[in-house]
Amino acid sequence: MKALLLIDLQNDLCFGGAIEVPEGDAVIPVANRLIPHFEHVIASRQWHPADHSSFAAMHPWRRPGQVIEIDGQPPQLLWTMHCVQGSFGAEFSPKLHASHINKIIDTGTTAQADNYSAFADADQKIDTGLLDYLQSKEVTALYIMGLPIETSVKNTALQALEFGFDTYVFLDGCRGDITPASEEMAEMGVTMLRFDQWEKYRHQQDKIKLL
């Protein structure tokens, strides 16, 4: 069984958002073209409380982009406030066919937990429930796309490999620092592909089934 995982296709990461990924909106049409071909469509979303520890505003005299240590936790990169629970910025892009999403996975839901993977928080103490969901649906192949590729997409893909999934990333469904992230993922065993390559392969497989 295969599943499509959409990573953080939210207003705050798209054009004009608080932590806009350049050309982030360009991946939404790719997501919409992929969605009808998957029985299981999962979407992760950053879902932060307003007092999240990664927000620079929570730390006097600190600015976005600085790295600090908080209560002995791993070094924390500070961000502009974004994807606050219930806010417009946390909503999925209005252009995304979100009604076809079967499961939403919330990440970064507690003040002290930052997430750079859809599976767990940064120090692996808080499980998002994604692994249990995939296992309950007997998913063996996970196709991933989203924003940004160098953090959430890459870390999710590498964890998926560790959990034993056949892992694929749609390059044209991602934006961010694509070249180094895609090279690292490919080196670790993630299959990198583009929509047209996958569509061609899918049509070939359909023809074989008809023979």
C-alpha positions in Angstrom: 0.0 0.0 0.0 1.3 3.5 -0.9 0.5 6.8 0.7 1.1 10.5 -0.1 2.5 12.7 2.6 2.1 16.5 2.2 4.5 18.5 4.4 3.4 21.8 5.8 1.5 23.3 2.8 0.4 26.2 5.0 -0.2 29.9 4.4 2.8 30.9 6.6 5.2 28.9 4.4 3.7 30.1 1.1 3.8 33.5 -0.6 3.5 36.4 1.9 3.6 34.1 4.9 5.6 34.7 8.1 8.3 32.2 7.1 7.7 32.2 3.4 9.6 29.6 1.4 10.5 31.2 -2.0 8.2 29.9 -4.7 6.4 27.8 -2.1 3.0 28.3 -3.9 4.4 26.5 -6.9 4.2 23.1 -5.3 0.4 23.3 -4.6 -0.5 22.3 -8.2 1.8 19.3 -8.0 0.0 18.2 -4.8 -3.4 18.6 -6.4 -2.3 16.5 -9.4 -1.0 13.8 -7.1 -3.8 13.6 -4.6 -6.3 11.7 -6.8 -3.8 8.8 -7.4 -3.4 7.9 -3.7 -5.9 6.1 -1.5 -4.2 7.5 1.6 -3.3 11.2 1.7 -1.8 12.6 4.8 -0.9 16.2 5.5 1.4 17.4 8.3 0.9 20.9 9.6 2.9 23.0 12.1 0.5 23.7 14.9 2.2 25.9 17.5 0.9 27.4 20.6 1.4 31.2 20.7 4.1 30.8 23.4 6.2 28.3 21.5 9.8 28.3 22.6 11.1 28.6 19.0 9.5 32.1 18.6 12.1 34.9 19.0 9.3 37.0 20.6 9.4 34.7 23.7 13.0 35.5 24.4 13.9 39.1 25.4 16.6 40.7 23.2 16.6 37.9 20.8 15.9 38.0 17.1 14.8 35.4 14.4 17.8 33.5 13.1 19.7 33.4 16.3 20.4 30.0 18.0 20.1 29.6 21.7 19.9 26.8 24.3 16.7 26.4 26.3 16.7 24.3 29.5 19.5 22.0 28.4 17.6 21.1 25.2 19.3 20.8 21.8 20.3 24.2 20.3 17.1 26.0 19.2 16.9 28.2 16.1 14.6 31.2 16.7 11.9 32.0 14.3 9.4 34.7 13.5 6.0 33.7 15.1 4.3 31.4 12.6 1.7 28.7 12.2 0.0 29.5 15.5 -2.9 27.2 16.3 -6.1 28.4 14.9 -4.5 31.3 12.9 -4.8 32.1 9.2 -1.1 31.4 8.8 -1.6 27.8 10.1 -4.3 27.0 7.7 -3.5 25.0 4.5 -3.1 27.0 1.4 -6.6 27.8 0.0 -5.5 26.5 -3.4 -4.8 23.0 -1.9 -7.5 20.4 -2.4 -7.6 19.8 1.3 -11.0 18.1 1.3 -9.3 15.0 -0.1 -6.9 14.7 2.9 -7.6 11.6 4.9 -5.4 12.4 7.9 -3.9 15.5 9.4 -0.7 15.2 11.6 0.0 18.2 13.9 3.6 19.0 14.8 5.2 21.3 17.3 2.0 21.3 19.4 3.5 22.0 22.8 5.5 25.1 23.8 8.8 23.3 24.3 8.7 20.8 21.4 10.0 21.9 18.0 9.5 19.6 15.0 11.7 19.1 11.9 10.0 15.8 11.0 6.4 14.7 10.7 7.1 11.7 12.8 8.4 13.2 16.0 9.7 16.4 17.7 13.4 17.4 17.4 14.6 15.4 20.3 12.4 12.4 19.6 10.4 12.7 22.8 7.0 13.5 21.4 5.5 11.1 18.8 3.0 12.7 16.3 1.2 9.4 15.7 2.2 9.3 12.0 4.0 6.0 12.2 1.1 4.3 14.0 -1.3 5.6 11.3 0.8 4.4 8.4 1.2 1.0 10.1 -2.5 0.7 10.7 -3.2 1.3 7.0 -0.5 -1.2 6.1 1.4 1.4 4.1 4.8 0.2 2.8 5.7 3.0 0.3 5.6 6.6 1.3 5.7 9.4 -1.2 6.6 12.8 0.2 6.5 16.4 -1.0 6.3 19.8 0.7 8.0 22.7 2.4 10.9 23.2 3.0 13.0 20.4 1.6 16.1 21.0 3.7 14.4 20.6 7.0 10.9 19.0 7.4 10.9 17.1 4.1 14.4 15.8 4.4 14.1 14.8 8.1 10.8 13.1 7.5 12.1 11.1 4.5 15.2 10.0 6.4 13.1 8.8 9.4 10.7 7.0 7.0 13.7 5.1 5.7 14.7 4.2 9.3 11.2 2.8 9.9 11.5 0.6 6.8 9.3 2.4 4.3 10.1 2.6 0.6 10.6 6.3 0.5 10.2 8.7 -2.4 10.4 12.5 -2.7 8.9 14.5 -5.5 11.5 17.1 -6.3 9.0 19.3 -8.2 6.7 19.1 -5.2 9.4 20.8 -3.0 11.0 24.2 -2.6 13.9 25.4 -0.5 17.6 24.5 -0.7 16.9 21.6 -3.1 20.3 20.5 -4.3 22.2 19.6 -1.1 19.0 18.2 0.5 18.2 16.0 -2.4 21.8 14.8 -2.7 21.9 13.9 0.9 18.5 12.0 0.7 19.6 10.1 -2.4 22.8 9.1 -0.8 20.9 7.7 2.2 18.6 5.7 -0.1 15.6 7.9 -0.7 14.3 7.8 -4.3 14.1 11.2 -5.9 11.7 11.6 -8.7 9.5 14.1 -10.6 5.8 14.0 -11.3 6.2 13.3 -15.0 8.6 10.4 -14.3 6.2 8.9 -11.8 3.2 9.3 -14.1 5.1 7.6 -17.0 6.0 4.7 -14.7 2.5 4.5 -13.4 1.0 4.3 -16.9 3.5 1.5 -17.8 2.5 -0.5 -14.8 -1.2 -0.1 -15.6 -0.5 -1.4 -19.1 1.3 -4.4 -17.7 -1.6 -5.2 -15.5 -3.9 -5.2 -18.5 -1.8 -7.7 -20.4 
